[in-house]
Amino acid sequence: MIKTINTIISVLDSKKAEKIRVYYPAEQSSIADYIVIATSLSPIHLKTTMVAVHDELKTVNIRPAFPLDNDIESGWTLMDYGNVIVHLFLEEKREYYDIDAIWAKFEIKDFSG
């Protein structure tokens, strides 16, 4: 699973996503082992970043539990890979929903795998 997280972070970084955060709530929540949150710069950037993460994980036979959310106009998309959930936001939506606050105590400050 660490390899999956590293792959996601690498793709997000290569696509210039901002404010990438990794949370590990597994010991206190059954929702996922890891939650990755990042900010996209525009709706088009959000979509291309989402597709890039999806395509890269597909090359190593990792598929989402549910179809990708293609409603990029909402400013928030979620990719559920079972034990890993990836949230991509536009800045204003990330600030508005502030889900980072929910997971803050589980943040991994230095994720080097």
Secondary structure, 3 states (H helix, E strand, C coil): CHHHHHHHHHHHHHCCCEEEEEECCCCCCCCCCEEEEEEECCHHHHHHHHHHHHHHHHHCCCCCCCCCCCCHHHCEEEEECCCEEEEEEEHHHHHHHCHHHHHHHHECCCCCC
